[in-house]
């Protein structure tokens, strides 16, 4: 049998979107390298440095091992062989403390971590997977190898009786994949035996540089982090469950993949004109977000539909912070003229099926 220290059962995987099935922001992003952010697959964050000389494209890709449909792909588009000390290419997943209580970290009953995932690349390479306890500045890193075939990697991290995770919605830990790093992170001896106080130059020693050639690719999927010494099979879950978990951190409005060709979908169900130029629209969110959301980005053309007439939105949409909560979104939209104060008016796409607003409550 596969006996874990307190693991097993359903909901054992604390990774959200480990199969890379959800990509609300889009399926491709180009020219990445120096600017941090969430770009394609939900919950997977790119962390770089302004001194990075290399660039890459990130995509949700259909190449995947048996039993999976998607992966996260990185493809180098600009090489960087003169590596500054502070450079880094990290793909990371951030955790709330309240979602990590099962590991009992920082107590005498602390449990080990076991990480598993599937990877492949265009050529053999060595990269690093780090668990970084941001709440207590403690970390441990394991190296892993990739080849040109899909392989499953299993890495174990022993229990840590130092440093508890707060039972809150605040950031507590990162899973970080180091694919490229300068001497600031590679100049020491890798800390790979146990959790210890973080020393930067011990975090990624011994890795290959993803930016050493424009031929470099890296694919990953089936990421699972669970309690125990032995990895279990990847916990597949229905798409809608993964999507709802992602909604806690990011929501794209309108809430659908617009494949029907509708170019006038409403972003929110109800609205009222506050003046001749300002409309207030509101709606309940399908999932309560981690904290009060902010607008991350907006794209496309919008309008206010009112009294059988339309008025194009002329400025960036804004969240009304005085009214918005984690479960309610409230947008203020400005037009040049034509609204009637007190009348109803709905915020819609303006003959633009891809027009959308991304709201976020990310860690």
N, C-alpha and C positions, 0 to 999 in steps of 0.2 A: 504493500500500500504506500501511498504518498502522504506521509504524516507531517503536517506542519505545526509550528508552535502557535496554535490558536487561529490558524487560517482555515481556508476552505469555505464552501457554501456560496450562496449568491452574494452579489455586491462586494466581492473580494477585491476587485480591481479599483484602486483609487485614482487611476488615470481616467480622464474624460476625453472621449473621442480618440482613443488609442488606435482604432482601425481607420482613422482619417476619413470617415464617411461624411462629416459635416464641414462645409466650407462656405459660410454665409457671406464672407467678404469678397469671395471670388475664387476662381480655380487657378489663377496664374498671377504672379507679380514679378516684374523685371527690374533690373538695375539695383538690386539690393546689395548691401555691403557695409555701409557706414551708419545707417539710421535704424534704430531699434523699432520694433513694432510687431503687431499681429497682421498678417498679410493674406494667408490662404486658409489652411485647415484650422478650424476653431480650437482654441486653447493652446496652440503651439506658437510660441513667441520667439522671434529672432532677436538676439542681443549681440550687437556688434560694437565697434569703436570707430570714432571719427577718423582715426589714422589708418583704418583698413584700406589697402590698395586694391584688393580683389573685389570682384562683383560676381553675383550669381542670380539665377532665376529660380524661383520657388513655384512649384505647381502641385496641385492634387492630381496624382497620376493613376492610370488604370493598371499599371504593372504592379502585380501583387502575388504573393505565394498562394497556394491552394487554400480555399476557404475564406479568402479576402477579396474585396473588389477594388480597394484603393490603397494608395501609399502617398507619403509626402516625399517629393523629389526635389533635390537641389542639383543644379547644373552650373558649373563654373563658366562664366562668360568673359572674365578678365582676370588673368593670373597676377599673382603678387609673390615674387621670390625675394624681395627685400623687405623682411618682416620687422616692423617696428615693435618695440618692447610691449606696448599696450594693446596690440591687435588681438582680436578674438572673433571667432564665429561660433556662437552658441545657439543651439536650438533647445528651448527649455519649456517645461510645463510647471506652472506655479500652483501651490496647494494652499487652501485655507486650513488653519489649525484644527477647526472642528471636524474636518474630514480625515484627520490623521490620528484620532484618539485611539484607534484600535491597535496602534503600534506601542502604546504605553511608554513612549520615549521619555527618558529622564526619570524613570522610576525603577524600583528593584524588579519589577515585572516586565521590563522592556522586552519587546519582540524583535527578531531580525527582520530585515527587508529582503525581498527577492524580486529582482527586476528581470523581465524577459521581453524580447522584441525580435522582429525579423528585419534583416538588412541585406542590401546588396549594393554593388558599385560597379564602375567600369573597369576597375583594377583593384588589386589587393591594397589594403591600407589599414592603419591602426588609429583608432579614435578612442575617446574617453567618455565614460558615463559617470557623472558625479551626483551624489545626493548632498545638497547644501542646505543645512539648517540655518535659514536666515534669521530666525528668532534668537538663536544662541551663538551664531557665527561658528558653527562646527560643520565639518564636511568629511567626506571620504570619496575616493575616485577609484574606478576600475577601468582598465584598458580592455578593448575588444577589437577583434579583427573582422574586416569585411572582405568578401571575394566577389567574383562576377556572378555568382549564383545566390539565390535566396537562402540564407541560413538563419537559424534561430539562435540567438545569444541569450544565455542565462547567467546573471551576475548576482552574487549574494553580498549583503552588507550586514555585519553582525549587530546585535542589539546595542543600543547606546543608553546607559543608565544616567547620563548627564544631559541636562537641558530639556525641559518639558516643552510641549507645544500648547499654547494657549487655546482654550476651547472657545474660539471666536471665529468671525469671518475675516480676520486679518491674515495676511501672508505669513506662512510659517516655514515652508520648505520649497526648494526648487529641485526638479530633476533636470540636469543640464547635460546635453551632448556637446562636447568640445570637438569641433572639426578643424579648427585652426586657432593658433595662439602664438603670441610672442613670448619673449623671455620673462615677462612679468608673471606668466602663468606656467611656463615650462622650464624655468632656470634651476629648479631644485629637484629633490627626490620625491617621486610620486607618493602621496599618502594613500596607500591601498590596503592597509591591514585593519584599521579600526577608525571610528570617528574621533576627530581631534579638533582642537581650535584651528580655525582656517588660517593657512599661510598661503598667500597667492601663488608663489612659485612652486608649490607642491601640488597644485590642482590639476595640471594637464601635462606633466612631463612625459615624454615618450610618444607623443602623437604625430601622425602624418599631417602635413598641411594640405587641406582641401584646395587651397588656392595655388598649388604648385604647378598646375597645368589647366588649360581650358578644356581638357578632355575629362576632367574630374566630374563624376556624378555620385550621388548618394541617395539611396532610397531607404525608407523606414516605415514600418507599419506593425500592427499587433503589439503595441506597447502596453505592458501590464506591470504594475507595482502592487505587491501584496505582502501580507504577513507570512513569514515562514522561512525555512531553509531550502525548500524545493518549489520550483515553479510548477503551477498547474496550467492546463490548457487555457488559451486565451478565452476570456469571458465575452462571448458575443452577446449583444443585446439588440432588441428591436430599434430600428432607426429613430422612431419617434421618442424613445426614451433617451437616446443620446442627444437628440436635438433639444429636448427640454432641459437636459443638464447644461447644454451650451447656452441656452437662453438665459440662464442665471448670470452670465457674464457678458453676452453680446446678443443683440437682437437687430435684425434687419427689417425695416419697415418699408413697404408692406411685408406681411409675414407669409410670403409664399414665393416659390420659384415660378416666375411668370412665363410659363411655356404656352399659354393659351392665346397670347397676342394682345391681351387687354392693355391698352395704353392710358387708361383713365382710372386706374384703381385708387380707392381711397386709402390714405395712410392710416387714418384714425376714423372711428365710426361717427363721432359727433363733433359739431363745431358751432361757434357763434361769433358774429362780427362784433368786435369791441368798438370799432370806429369805422370811418369810411376807408381806412387804409390798413387796419390790423384785424386779423382773424385769430381766434383762439380755438384750437381743436384738441380733443382729449380722448383717451381710451384706456381701458384696463389691459395690462400686459398679460399674456398667457402664463407667464412664470414670473414670480417675484424675483427681482434681481438682487445681486449680492449687496449692493448699496445703491443710493440714489444715482441714477445713470446720468451720463453726460453724452453729448453728441460727439462721436469720434470723427465722422465724415458724412458728407451728403453729396449726391451725384445726380445730375440730370435736371429736368425742368418740371416745375410744379405749378399748380393753379388753385384758386379758390372757386368752387362751384357754388353759386348762390342765386336764388330766385330766377332760375332758368338762364343765367348768364355766367360768364367766367371772367376771372381776372388773374393774370399771370403773377406769380410770386416774384418780387423784384429784388429781395435781399435774402441773405442766408436765414434759414429757419433757426429759431432759438428755442431752448427749453425754458419754460417758466419755472424757475427753481422754487418759487414761493408755493407752488401748487404740486409740483412733481414729487412723487415718492417712489419707492422701489416697486410698487405694484401698479402705479398710475403714471402715464406719460402725458405731458401737456405741452403742446407746441404753440408758439406765437409766430405767425407768418405775416409779412408785410407786402402789400401791393401798392401800386402808384395811386389808385383812386377807384371809385365805383362801388364800394361796399356800402351797405346800409346798416348802421349801428343797431344792434338788437336782433337782426335777422339771422337765420341759420346760414351756415356756409361750411362746406367740407373741404379739407385739404386733400388734393388728389395729384396723381401724376398728370402732366400736361402733354398728352399725346406722346408719352415717352415710357415704354414698357420697362425700361431698366432704371428709371428714376427711383432712388431709394435714399433712406437715411439710416446710418448705423449708429445705434446707441450702445454704450458700453459701461460696464461696472467691473472692469478687469482688475486683477491683482497687480 
